[in-house]
């Protein structure tokens, strides 16, 4: 027990001694404060170092080190060391026992003293950061210091410096890094905006189409996406057609540029869809009636310039006087603010305007801001491209004013789908697709290789360059490259003649035959080829290798060719039949010169062979003999009917050698309106060509068709009546004239009086007609009729659809719709009523005007 007690006592005394020692050191180190106040820095440091060497964990020592390093004499250079030591003092002070804390408190050292010194060091740290004034200096303060008395100010200064530095670098990376590092900075949104600007500028710096497309795909919600889509539309418009605009609209439907593209497409039929307007003046104002809407428009003008009379057909309304003229759309919207000298409609929603300053503009009906261009002159090429004149020539441009050519040319025009560009005497040819651009600066420089051109069947273009030729198709694709050769296109094959060697090529430019030929002839699809002094004929396509058996060839048409072989003569028919001419026999193609048969002239296929003894053989177009005999006189009446006369006998046969049972006739007449008239015993009958029905003779003059294959107008004792196919009278011949109205009603004149009669009942439906006029519209007929009470209109059923009360009545066809414009004058009160009716006689508009107002819009 004694040993244990002695050991415990020893430990207690040692601890007590050590505590007194520490307390003594703490008191002494705190005394260094007086040296710091006197700026005796060496003595202060010596006192502090001595204490530190004895106990480097004592908070009082670190506290005094913090005071030492934060002394003004060091000019903030050691403030980070002061910060370190005050943190150690702060962290270690709570570990002291209560008695020691009470002892140190008597020397004014406690946790509050440590906090106050820490706050002063914090202030000095901010002062140092502010003096350095860099992002790093403020970040060091904000990251490493404890109290952050100036956190808000340091953060604002740090953010501003970082923002300014990022903006100064002017790269999207730098700006992006800023708002990623400091997302809560007040400058973050500005940085994001600057980033978008810089990113957009960098992404689209080369103004390439794909770059704009990629930008929109990456960042469709940004403010620059709208501009990018607009640039896509601009670049895409070069070489574009309707499908390109449709694709653009579908792809970018959420952007404003899609609306612009849609307005361009809608404008393609703008003029066609624009209503025609009837105008009248009342009470010093001009009112407009829309024929398409069939209504009076809700706006009016004090001055107006109709196209002619009171009709406005153009897709705009000109108003004003000689000094100031403006154009309005037919919805009342002003087309242009320019004072117009001249205006031209391009029929696709665009208008060329020459203003009072003699400047020329293109403007669009739907968008006056983005579709508004100026140039010396304009030419419309197609719905999507213009030529505009600049000082150095003509530039090719899209309707979005996207220039296409690297250099202007002397002239530009379009034929079919191909564009022609001329510089001096040289030509360049391009298709629309060749105008496609990959960037704004992708201007086209075409080769001007040719000096002349011609179209081949509107499908191919032959281009000349000195003695060389080339053939392009409508898409400007090369079919035959430049070569010193003559190339000729026929229906389904080509013939190429190069230095006297002739080859035949199919539509795919493959040779039909292995051999070449020495000469050829072609007409109406019949081809003759020469090889080794012999000719072969193809009349039904190039099917097999020919036999070169003929000495000479003459192609007359698609169905008949003349050939000789060893002094023998042959007629070769398209059917494959071959007819040999007898010795001294000659042939003649029979024709018909009746102008009414002109459309059928190519179908008249008869050939006559006759020898020196006047013996005749008659063949049809298939090479079949249909008649032969001595002293025959053949006369073609239609494409399948022939009159054959021998002596006084006359017969009618068809192309298959069938005789038409007409009986004995004195003469056949010329085909007219479906009939071949014939005369027998001084009476006329007829053969209906389509039905071959024979109408017996019963008229003093040639029969006229009233209803095809049914009723005919005949003449008896100088007056006209109507008969049927059997020659039986349907309407007695009591009339000086008969005109068709419908199948059962006719307009007739009897004893000088005009009326409308039912031909089957022989009853007048309307009489006392002064004059009448037939108006045909599509498949309908109308009749303007005047009686003593005025003009009115009947339809083809002889129904009265407009009463006979008007002084003047005229039809008007407005874009495929028929209207009636009528006037009734009440001269006794200086008043006139104008009325508009639809096709069926429904009143659309009626207005009473004083006569002076009416004269302002009436025609002379």
C-alpha positions in Angstrom: 0.0 0.0 0.0 2.8 2.3 0.8 4.4 1.9 -2.6 1.1 2.4 -4.4 0.4 5.5 -2.3 3.8 6.9 -3.0 3.4 6.4 -6.8 0.0 8.2 -6.8 1.4 11.0 -4.8 4.2 11.3 -7.3 1.9 11.5 -10.3 -0.3 14.1 -8.6 2.7 16.3 -7.7 4.1 16.0 -11.2 0.8 16.9 -12.8 0.3 19.8 -10.5 3.9 21.0 -11.2 3.4 20.6 -15.0 0.1 22.5 -14.8 1.7 25.3 -13.0 4.5 25.2 -15.6 2.0 25.4 -18.5 0.0 28.1 -16.8 3.2 30.0 -16.2 4.1 29.7 -19.9 0.7 30.8 -21.0 1.0 33.9 -18.8 4.4 34.7 -20.2 3.4 34.3 -23.9 0.5 36.5 -23.4 2.9 39.2 -22.2 4.3 39.3 -25.7 1.4 41.5 -26.6 3.1 44.5 -25.2 6.1 43.9 -27.6 3.6 43.8 -30.5 2.0 47.0 -29.4 5.5 48.6 -29.4 6.3 47.0 -32.7 9.2 45.1 -31.1 8.6 42.3 -33.4 11.8 40.4 -32.6 11.2 40.3 -28.8 7.6 39.4 -29.4 8.6 36.6 -31.7 11.3 35.3 -29.3 8.8 35.2 -26.4 6.3 33.4 -28.6 8.8 30.9 -30.1 10.1 30.1 -26.5 6.6 29.2 -25.5 6.0 27.3 -28.7 9.1 25.2 -28.2 7.9 24.3 -24.7 4.4 23.4 -25.8 3.4 23.7 -29.5 -0.3 22.8 -28.8 -1.0 25.6 -26.3 -3.9 27.7 -27.7 -2.4 30.9 -26.1 0.8 30.4 -28.2 -1.2 30.0 -31.4 -3.3 32.9 -30.4 -0.2 35.1 -30.1 1.2 33.8 -33.3 -2.0 34.8 -35.0 -1.7 38.2 -33.5 2.0 38.4 -34.5 1.3 37.4 -38.2 -1.8 39.7 -38.4 0.2 42.7 -37.2 0.0 45.7 -39.6 3.7 45.7 -40.0 3.6 42.7 -42.2 1.2 44.5 -44.6 -1.2 41.5 -44.9 1.6 39.3 -46.3 1.3 36.8 -43.5 -2.4 36.9 -43.0 -2.8 33.3 -44.1 -0.4 32.2 -41.3 -2.4 34.3 -38.9 -5.5 32.5 -40.2 -3.8 29.1 -39.6 -2.8 29.9 -36.0 -6.1 31.4 -35.0 -7.9 28.3 -36.3 -5.6 26.1 -34.2 -6.3 28.3 -31.2 -10.0 28.1 -31.8 -9.9 24.3 -32.1 -7.6 23.6 -29.1 -9.1 26.1 -26.6 -12.1 23.9 -25.7 -9.6 21.2 -24.6 -8.3 23.2 -21.7 -9.7 22.4 -18.3 -12.0 24.8 -16.5 -9.4 25.9 -13.9 -7.0 26.9 -16.6 -9.7 28.7 -18.6 -10.5 30.6 -15.4 -6.9 31.5 -14.8 -6.4 32.7 -18.5 -9.6 34.7 -18.3 -8.0 36.8 -15.7 -5.5 37.8 -18.4 -8.4 38.6 -20.8 -7.9 35.5 -22.8 -11.0 33.5 -23.5 -13.0 32.2 -26.4 -14.4 35.6 -27.1 -10.9 37.0 -27.5 -10.1 34.2 -30.0 -13.3 34.9 -31.9 -12.6 38.7 -32.1 -9.1 38.1 -33.3 -10.4 35.6 -35.8 -12.9 38.1 -37.1 -10.2 40.7 -37.4 -8.0 38.3 -39.3 -11.1 37.5 -41.6 -11.5 41.2 -42.3 -7.8 41.5 -43.1 -8.0 38.5 -45.4 -10.9 40.1 -47.3 -8.8 43.3 -47.5 -6.0 41.3 -49.0 -8.2 39.5 -51.5 -9.7 42.9 -52.5 -6.2 44.3 -52.9 -5.2 41.5 -55.2 -8.6 41.6 -56.9 -8.6 38.3 -58.7 -11.1 35.5 -59.0 -8.5 33.3 -57.2 -7.9 35.7 -54.3 -11.6 36.0 -53.6 -12.1 32.2 -54.0 -9.2 31.7 -51.5 -11.0 33.9 -49.0 -14.4 32.3 -49.5 -13.0 28.8 -49.4 -10.5 28.9 -46.6 -11.7 31.5 -44.1 -14.1 30.7 -41.3 -16.1 33.7 -40.4 -16.6 35.2 -43.9 -17.8 38.5 -42.6 -17.6 39.8 -46.2 -18.9 36.7 -48.0 -21.6 38.5 -50.0 -19.3 41.2 -51.1 -16.5 38.8 -51.9 -18.9 36.6 -53.9 -20.2 39.5 -55.9 -16.7 40.8 -56.7 -15.5 37.3 -57.5 -18.4 36.7 -59.8 -17.9 40.0 -61.6 -14.2 39.4 -62.1 -14.8 35.8 -63.4 -17.6 37.1 -65.7 -15.4 39.8 -67.1 -12.5 37.4 -67.6 -14.8 34.9 -69.4 -16.3 37.6 -71.6 -12.8 38.9 -72.4 -11.8 35.5 -73.7 -14.8 35.6 -76.1 -15.1 31.9 -76.4 -18.2 29.7 -75.6 -15.9 27.4 -73.5 -14.9 30.2 -71.2 -18.4 31.6 -70.8 -19.8 28.1 -70.3 -17.2 27.4 -67.6 -18.3 30.6 -65.8 -22.0 29.7 -65.4 -21.2 26.1 -64.6 -18.8 27.2 -61.8 -21.1 29.9 -60.5 -24.7 29.0 -61.5 -26.1 31.3 -58.8 -24.2 34.4 -59.9 -26.3 37.3 -61.0 -24.3 37.3 -64.2 -25.1 33.6 -64.9 -28.1 34.3 -67.2 -26.1 37.0 -69.0 -23.3 34.5 -69.4 -25.7 31.9 -70.7 -27.0 34.5 -73.2 -23.5 35.4 -74.3 -22.6 31.7 -74.5 -25.5 31.2 -76.9 -24.4 34.1 -79.0 -20.8 32.9 -79.1 -21.8 29.3 -79.6 -24.1 30.2 -82.4 -21.5 32.5 -84.0 -18.8 29.8 -83.8 -21.1 27.0 -84.9 -22.3 28.9 -87.9 -19.2 30.9 -88.7 -18.8 29.3 -92.1 -22.5 29.8 -92.8 -22.9 26.2 -93.9 -26.3 24.6 -94.3 -25.5 21.5 -92.2 -24.1 23.7 -89.4 -27.4 25.5 -89.1 -29.3 22.3 -89.3 -27.1 20.7 -86.5 -27.5 23.8 -84.4 -31.3 23.6 -84.5 -31.2 19.9 -83.7 -28.9 20.5 -80.7 -30.5 23.7 -79.4 -34.1 24.1 -80.7 -35.3 26.2 -77.7 -32.7 29.0 -78.0 -33.4 32.5 -79.3 -30.9 31.8 -82.2 -32.8 28.7 -83.4 -35.3 31.0 -85.2 -32.5 32.7 -87.0 -30.8 29.4 -87.8 -34.1 28.1 -89.3 -34.5 31.3 -91.3 -30.9 30.8 -92.7 -31.7 27.2 -93.5 -34.7 28.4 -95.5 -32.6 31.0 -97.3 -29.9 28.5 -98.3 -32.4 25.8 -99.1 -34.3 28.1 -101.4 -31.6 28.1 -104.0 -32.6 25.3 -106.4 -35.7 24.5 -104.4 -39.1 23.3 -105.8 -42.4 22.8 -104.2 -41.4 19.5 -102.5 -38.4 21.2 -100.9 -40.6 23.8 -99.3 -43.1 21.2 -98.2 -40.3 19.2 -96.5 -39.0 22.3 -94.8 -42.4 23.2 -93.5 -42.9 19.7 -92.1 -39.5 19.6 -90.5 -39.6 23.1 -88.9 -43.3 23.5 -88.3 -42.7 25.1 -84.9 -40.7 28.0 -86.2 -41.8 31.3 -87.8 -39.8 30.5 -91.0 -42.2 27.7 -91.7 -45.0 30.2 -91.9 -42.9 32.2 -94.3 -42.3 29.1 -96.4 -46.0 28.2 -96.3 -47.0 31.7 -97.5 -44.6 31.2 -100.5 -46.4 27.9 -101.3 -49.8 29.5 -100.8 -48.8 32.3 -103.1 -48.2 29.9 -106.0 -51.9 30.0 -106.9 -52.5 33.5 -105.4 -53.5 35.2 -108.6 -55.5 32.2 -109.8 -57.3 32.0 -106.5 -57.8 35.8 -106.2 -61.4 36.8 -106.6 -62.5 38.9 -109.4 -64.2 42.1 -108.4 -67.1 44.1 -109.7 -67.1 47.7 -108.7 -69.7 50.5 -108.7 -69.8 54.0 -107.4 -72.4 55.3 -105.1 -72.4 58.6 -103.1 -68.8 59.4 -104.2 -67.4 56.0 -103.0 -66.4 52.9 -104.9 -67.8 49.6 -103.5 -66.5 46.2 -104.4 -68.4 43.0 -105.0 -66.5 39.7 -104.6 -67.6 37.2 -107.3 -66.0 34.3 -105.6 -67.5 35.0 -102.2 -70.6 36.3 -103.8 -70.8 39.2 -101.3 -70.2 42.9 -101.0 -66.8 43.6 -99.4 -66.8 45.6 -96.1 -64.4 48.3 -97.3 -64.5 50.9 -100.0 -62.4 53.6 -101.7 -62.8 57.2 -102.8 -60.8 56.5 -106.0 -60.3 53.3 -107.9 -58.7 52.1 -111.2 -60.5 49.1 -112.6 -58.9 46.9 -115.2 -61.6 47.7 -117.6 -65.1 49.1 -117.1 -66.2 48.0 -113.7 -64.2 44.8 -113.5 -61.0 44.2 -111.5 -59.4 40.9 -112.6 -55.9 41.6 -111.3 -55.1 40.3 -107.7 -54.9 43.8 -106.4 -56.9 47.0 -106.4 -55.3 50.3 -107.5 -56.4 53.4 -105.8 -55.5 57.1 -105.8 -54.9 59.5 -108.6 -52.2 60.3 -111.1 -49.8 61.7 -108.5 -50.3 59.0 -105.8 -51.2 55.4 -106.6 -51.3 52.6 -104.1 -52.2 48.9 -104.3 -54.5 47.0 -101.9 -55.1 43.3 -101.7 -58.7 42.2 -102.2 -59.0 41.6 -98.4 -58.5 45.3 -97.9 -54.9 45.0 -96.7 -52.4 47.5 -98.3 -50.0 45.6 -100.5 -47.2 48.2 -100.4 -46.5 51.6 -98.9 -44.8 52.6 -102.1 -46.2 55.2 -104.5 -46.7 53.0 -107.6 -45.8 54.0 -111.1 -46.2 50.5 -112.5 -47.0 47.1 -111.1 -46.6 43.6 -112.5 -48.1 40.5 -111.2 -45.8 37.5 -111.3 -48.7 35.1 -110.6 -47.0 33.4 -107.6 -47.8 35.9 -104.9 -44.9 38.2 -105.8 -45.3 41.6 -107.5 -42.8 43.8 -109.2 -43.4 47.5 -108.3 -41.8 50.5 -109.9 -42.1 53.4 -107.4 -42.2 57.1 -107.9 -38.4 57.3 -107.5 -38.0 54.9 -110.5 -36.7 52.1 -108.2 -37.9 48.5 -108.8 -39.0 46.3 -106.0 -40.2 42.7 -105.5 -42.9 42.4 -102.8 -44.9 39.5 -101.6 -48.6 39.6 -100.7 -48.0 38.0 -97.3 -44.8 39.3 -95.9 -43.6 42.8 -96.7 -40.6 42.7 -94.4 -38.7 39.5 -95.3 -39.9 39.2 -98.9 -39.0 42.7 -100.1 -36.1 43.2 -102.6 -34.8 45.9 -104.8 -32.9 45.7 -108.1 -32.6 47.5 -111.4 -35.1 45.1 -113.0 -36.6 41.6 -112.4 -37.6 38.6 -114.5 -39.6 35.7 -113.2 -38.1 32.4 -114.2 -40.3 29.9 -112.4 -42.4 30.0 -109.3 -39.3 29.8 -107.1 -36.6 31.8 -108.9 -36.0 35.3 -110.3 -33.4 36.9 -112.4 -32.5 40.3 -111.1 -30.5 42.9 -112.9 -27.5 44.5 -111.2 -24.9 46.9 -112.5 -22.7 44.1 -113.9 -25.5 42.0 -115.4 -28.2 39.5 -114.4 -28.0 37.5 -111.2 -30.0 34.4 -110.5 -31.7 34.4 -107.2 -34.3 32.5 -105.3 -37.6 34.0 -104.1 -35.9 34.4 -100.7 -33.4 36.7 -102.5 -30.6 34.1 -102.1 -28.0 34.8 -104.8 -26.8 31.7 -106.8 -24.2 32.8 -109.4 -20.6 33.6 -108.6 -20.7 36.3 -111.3 -23.7 37.9 -113.1 -24.3 37.0 -116.7 -25.7 38.8 -119.7 -29.0 37.1 -119.7 -30.9 34.3 -118.0 -34.0 32.4 -119.2 -35.8 29.1 -118.6 -37.2 26.6 -121.1 -39.0 23.6 -119.6 -37.1 22.6 -116.6 -33.7 23.9 -117.8 -32.1 27.3 -117.1 -30.1 29.0 -119.8 -27.3 31.4 -118.9 -25.6 33.4 -121.6 -22.2 35.3 -121.4 -21.3 37.0 -124.7 -22.0 34.4 -127.4 -21.5 31.4 -125.0 -24.2 29.4 -123.3 -24.3 27.5 -120.0 -27.1 25.0 -119.2 -28.1 24.0 -115.7 -31.0 22.2 -113.9 -32.6 23.5 -110.8 -30.9 20.9 -108.7 -27.5 22.3 -109.7 -28.3 25.5 -107.9 -28.4 23.7 -104.5 -26.1 25.3 -102.0 -24.2 23.9 -99.1 -23.5 27.4 -97.6 -24.2 31.0 -98.1 -20.9 31.5 -100.0 -21.4 28.5 -102.2 -21.9 30.5 -105.4 -22.1 28.6 -108.7 -19.8 29.1 -111.6 -21.1 27.1 -114.6 -19.2 26.2 -117.8 -20.2 28.2 -120.9 -19.3 25.6 -123.5 -22.0 26.0 -126.1 -22.8 28.4 -128.9 -26.3 27.1 -130.0 -29.0 24.6 -129.0 -32.2 23.0 -130.1 -34.8 20.9 -128.4 -35.5 17.3 -129.5 -39.2 16.4 -129.0 -39.3 18.7 -125.9 -37.5 15.8 -124.1 -33.9 16.3 -124.9 -31.6 19.2 -125.6 -29.0 19.2 -128.4 -26.1 21.5 -127.7 -23.6 22.7 -130.3 -20.0 23.7 -129.8 -18.3 24.4 -133.1 -18.5 21.0 -134.9 -19.2 19.1 -131.7 -22.6 18.1 -130.2 -23.8 16.8 -126.8 -27.3 15.7 -125.8 -28.8 16.4 -122.4 -32.1 15.4 -120.9 -34.6 17.7 -119.2 -32.7 17.4 -115.9 -29.5 18.5 -117.6 -28.0 15.0 -117.3 -25.6 14.1 -120.1 -27.1 11.4 -122.5 -24.4 11.8 -125.1 -21.2 13.5 -124.1 -19.4 16.1 -126.3 -18.4 14.4 -129.5 -17.9 15.1 -133.2 -21.0 13.2 -134.3 -24.6 13.6 -135.3 -27.2 12.1 -133.0 -30.9 11.8 -133.9 -33.7 10.8 -131.6 -36.6 8.8 -132.8 -39.6 7.3 -130.9 -37.8 4.6 -129.0 -34.3 4.6 -130.3 -31.3 6.8 -131.2 -29.3 6.9 -134.4 -25.7 8.0 -134.1 -23.8 9.0 -137.2 -20.1 9.3 -136.6 -17.9 9.8 -139.6 -20.3 7.9 -141.8 -20.7 4.9 -139.4 -24.3 4.6 -138.3 -25.2 2.7 -135.2 -28.7 2.2 -133.7 -29.1 2.5 -129.9 -32.0 1.7 -127.7 -33.5 4.0 -125.0 -30.7 2.7 -122.6 -28.1 3.6 -125.2 -27.3 -0.1 -125.9 -26.7 -1.1 -129.5 -29.5 -2.9 -131.2 -27.1 -4.5 -133.6 -23.4 -5.4 -133.5 -22.8 -3.9 -136.9 -22.8 -0.3 -138.1 -24.6 0.9 -141.2 -23.8 3.2 -144.1 -27.1 5.2 -144.4 -30.6 5.4 -143.0 -34.0 6.9 -143.7 -36.8 7.5 -141.1 -40.3 8.8 -141.3 -43.3 8.4 -139.0 -41.7 5.6 -137.1 -40.6 3.6 -140.1 -36.8 3.0 -140.3 -34.8 2.0 -143.3 -31.1 1.0 -143.0 -28.5 0.5 -145.7 -25.6 -2.0 -145.6 -23.5 -3.2 -148.4 -25.6 -1.3 -151.0 -28.8 -3.0 -149.8 -31.7 -1.5 -147.8 -33.8 -3.1 -145.1 -37.1 -1.7 -143.7 -38.4 -1.8 -140.1 -42.1 -1.0 -139.9 -43.0 -2.7 -136.6 -40.0 -1.9 -134.4 -36.5 -3.2 -134.3 -37.2 -6.9 -133.6 -34.6 -8.9 -135.5 -31.6 -8.5 -137.7 -32.9 -7.4 -141.1 -32.4 -8.6 -144.6 -30.8 -6.0 -146.8 -32.7 -6.9 -149.9 -33.9 -3.7 -151.5 -32.1 -1.5 -154.0 -34.0 1.7 -153.0 -36.5 2.8 -150.4 -39.0 5.6 -150.2 -41.0 6.0 -147.0 -44.3 7.7 -147.5 -45.8 7.4 -144.0 -46.2 5.1 -141.0 -48.1 2.5 -143.0 -46.7 2.5 -146.5 -43.2 2.3 -147.9 -42.1 2.0 -151.5 -39.2 -0.3 -152.4 -37.4 -1.6 -155.5 -35.5 -4.8 -156.0 -34.0 -6.0 -159.2 -36.2 -3.6 -161.2 -39.3 -4.9 -159.4 -41.5 -2.5 -157.4 -43.1 -3.2 -154.1 -45.5 -1.6 -151.6 -44.6 -2.5 -148.0 -47.4 -2.2 -145.5 -47.1 -1.8 -141.8 -49.1 -5.0 -141.4 -46.2 -6.9 -143.0 -48.0 -7.4 -146.3 -46.0 -6.8 -149.5 -47.7 -6.0 -152.8 -45.8 -6.1 -156.0 -46.6 -3.6 -158.7 -47.3 -5.0 -162.1 -45.3 -3.8 -165.1 -46.2 -0.2 -165.9 -48.5 -0.1 -162.9 -48.5 3.1 -160.9 -49.8 3.8 -157.4 -51.4 6.8 -155.7 -52.3 7.5 -152.1 -55.9 8.6 -151.9 -56.6 11.8 -149.9 -59.5 13.9 -148.8 -59.3 17.7 -148.7 -62.5 18.3 -146.7 -61.3 20.6 -143.9 -63.8 19.0 -141.5 -61.9 15.7 -141.9 -58.5 17.3 -141.1 -58.3 15.8 -137.6 -58.8 12.4 -139.2 -56.4 12.8 -142.1 -53.7 10.6 -140.6 -56.3 7.8 -140.4 -57.2 7.9 -144.2 -55.3 4.9 -145.5 -56.1 3.9 -149.0 -53.8 3.3 -151.9 -54.8 2.9 -155.6 -52.8 0.9 -158.2 -53.6 1.6 -161.8 -52.0 0.3 -165.1 -51.8 1.8 -168.5 -55.1 0.2 -169.4 -56.9 2.0 -166.5 -57.4 -1.2 -164.5 -57.5 -0.3 -160.9 -56.7 -2.1 -157.7 -57.7 -0.5 -154.4 -56.0 -1.5 -151.1 -56.6 -0.4 -147.6 -53.9 0.5 -145.1 -53.4 -3.1 -144.1 -52.5 -4.1 -147.6 -55.8 -5.9 -148.2 -57.3 -5.5 -151.7 -60.9 -4.2 -151.2 -61.9 -3.4 -154.8 -60.6 -3.8 -158.3 -61.9 -3.2 -161.8 -61.7 -1.4 -165.1 -62.2 2.4 -165.2 -62.9 2.9 -161.6 -63.1 6.4 -160.1 -62.3 6.2 -156.4 -63.1 9.1 -154.0 -62.3 8.9 -150.3 -65.2 10.3 -148.2 -64.1 9.5 -144.7 -61.2 7.7 -143.0 -63.1 4.4 -143.6 -65.6 5.1 -146.5 -64.8 5.3 -150.2 -67.1 6.2 -153.1 -66.5 4.1 -156.1 -67.9 5.1 -159.5 -67.9 3.2 -162.7 -69.7 5.0 -165.4 -72.9 6.4 -163.9 -73.0 3.8 -161.2 -71.9 4.9 -157.7 -71.4 2.7 -154.7 -70.2 3.2 -151.2 -67.8 0.7 -149.5 -65.9 0.7 -146.2 -62.3 -0.1 -145.6 -63.1 -3.8 -145.1 -64.7 -4.0 -148.6 -68.3 -4.0 -147.3 -70.9 -2.3 -149.5 -73.2 0.2 -147.9 -76.7 -0.5 -149.1 -77.6 3.0 -150.2 -79.3 2.1 -153.5 -79.1 3.9 -156.7 -77.9 7.5 -156.2 -77.1 10.4 -158.4 -74.2 11.8 -156.3 -72.5 11.7 -152.9 -71.7 14.9 -151.1 -68.9 15.9 -148.8 -68.9 14.7 -145.2 -70.4 17.2 -142.8 -71.3 17.0 -139.1 -71.4 13.2 -139.1 -73.4 12.8 -142.4 -72.5 11.9 -145.9 -75.3 13.4 -148.0 -76.5 11.8 -151.3 -78.9 12.9 -154.0 -81.5 10.7 -155.6 -84.3 12.0 -157.8 -83.6 15.6 -156.7 -84.1 14.7 -153.1 -81.4 14.6 -150.5 -80.9 11.8 -148.0 -77.8 10.9 -146.0 -75.7 8.2 -144.5 -74.9 8.5 -140.8 -71.1 7.8 -140.7 -71.1 6.4 -137.1 -74.1 4.1 -137.4 -74.1 3.6 -141.2 -77.8 4.2 -141.0 -79.2 5.3 -144.3 -81.7 8.2 -144.1 -84.0 8.1 -147.2 -84.1 11.1 -149.5 -86.8 13.6 -148.6 -85.3 17.1 -148.5 -84.8 19.8 -151.0 -81.4 20.6 -149.5 -78.7 18.7 -147.6 -79.9 17.4 -144.2 -78.6 19.1 -141.1 -78.3 17.3 -137.8 -80.7 18.5 -135.1 -80.1 15.5 -132.7 -77.3 13.2 -133.6 -78.5 9.8 -135.0 -82.1 10.9 -134.3 -83.5 14.1 -135.7 -82.6 16.2 -138.8 -83.6 19.5 -140.3 -84.9 19.1 -143.8 -86.2 21.6 -146.4 -89.4 21.5 -148.4 -90.7 24.3 -150.6 -88.2 26.7 -149.2 -89.2 26.1 -145.6 -87.6 24.0 -142.9 -89.0 21.2 -140.7 -87.6 18.3 -138.6 -87.6 14.7 -139.6 -86.4 11.4 -138.0 -84.0 8.8 -139.3 -86.7 7.2 -141.4 -87.4 10.4 -143.2 -90.7 10.9 -141.4 -91.8 14.4 -140.5 -91.7 15.3 -136.8 -92.2 19.1 -137.2 -93.9 20.4 -140.3 -91.7 22.5 -142.7 -93.3 25.8 -141.8 -90.3 27.8 -140.7 -87.7 30.1 -142.3 -85.1 29.0 -139.7 -84.7 26.4 -137.0 -82.0 26.5 -134.3 -81.3 23.9 -131.6 -82.2 24.7 -128.0 -82.6 21.2 -126.6 -83.6 17.8 -127.9 -87.3 18.6 -127.8 -87.4 22.4 -128.0 -86.2 24.6 -130.9 -85.9 28.3 -131.7 -87.8 29.0 -134.8 -88.6 31.8 -137.1 -92.1 31.7 -138.7 -93.3 34.5 -141.0 -90.6 36.8 -139.6 -91.5 36.1 -136.0 -89.1 34.4 -133.6 -90.4 32.0 -131.0 -89.5 28.9 -129.0 -91.5 25.8 -129.9 -91.9 22.2 -128.6 -91.1 20.2 -131.7 -93.1 17.2 -130.7 -96.2 19.0 -129.6 -95.9 21.8 -132.1 -96.7 24.3 -129.4 -95.0 27.7 -128.7 -93.5 28.0 -125.3 -92.4 31.7 -125.9 -93.1 34.0 -128.8 -92.6 37.6 -129.8 -88.8 37.4 -129.4 -87.0 40.3 -130.8 -83.4 38.9 -130.8 -81.6 36.0 -129.1 -78.0 35.0 -128.4 -76.6 31.6 -127.4 -74.1 31.6 -124.6 -72.1 28.3 -124.2 -70.5 27.6 -120.9 -68.7 24.3 -120.3 -71.3 21.7 -121.3 -74.3 24.0 -120.9 -76.0 26.5 -123.1 -78.0 29.6 -122.1 -79.9 32.0 -124.2 -80.0 35.7 -123.8 -83.4 36.7 -125.1 -85.0 40.2 -125.7 -88.6 40.8 -125.8 -90.4 44.2 -125.8 -90.0 44.4 -122.0 -86.3 43.9 -122.1 -83.5 41.3 -121.8 -83.7 38.0 -119.9 -82.1 34.6 -119.8 -83.4 31.1 -120.6 -81.6 27.9 -119.6 -81.3 24.9 -121.9 -84.6 23.6 -120.6 -86.2 26.7 -122.0 -86.9 27.9 -118.4 -86.8 31.6 -117.7 -84.1 32.1 -115.1 -83.7 35.9 -115.4 -86.9 38.0 -116.2 -87.1 40.0 -119.4 -86.9 43.4 -117.8 -83.3 44.6 -118.3 -82.0 47.2 -120.7 -78.7 45.5 -120.9 -77.6 42.0 -119.9 -74.2 40.3 -120.4 -72.6 37.1 -119.4 -69.3 37.1 -117.5 -67.0 34.1 -117.0 -65.1 34.6 -113.8 -62.4 32.0 -113.2 -64.7 29.2 -114.5 -67.9 30.5 -113.0 -70.6 32.1 -115.0 -72.4 35.3 -113.8 -74.9 37.6 -115.4 -74.5 41.4 -115.2 -77.7 43.3 -115.8 -78.8 46.9 -115.9 -82.2 48.5 -115.8 -82.6 52.2 -116.5 -85.3 54.3 -115.0 -84.6 57.4 -117.1 -87.6 59.3 -115.8 -86.0 59.6 -112.4 -82.4 59.6 -113.5 -81.9 56.2 -111.8 -80.4 52.9 -112.7 -80.5 49.5 -111.1 -77.5 47.1 -111.4 -77.9 43.5 -110.6 -75.6 40.5 -110.5 -76.9 36.9 -110.9 -75.3 33.5 -110.6 -75.4 31.0 -113.4 -78.8 29.7 -112.5 -80.3 33.2 -112.1 -80.1 33.6 -108.3 -79.8 37.3 -107.4 -76.5 37.9 -105.7 -76.5 41.7 -105.5 -78.8 44.5 -106.5 -78.2 48.3 -106.0 -79.9 51.4 -107.2 -77.6 54.3 -108.4 -78.0 57.7 -109.7 -77.1 58.0 -113.3 -74.1 60.2 -112.8 -72.5 57.7 -110.4 -73.2 54.9 -112.8 -71.4 56.7 -115.6 -68.2 56.7 -113.5 -67.8 53.0 -113.9 -69.8 52.1 -117.0 -68.1 51.2 -120.3 -68.4 53.4 -123.3 
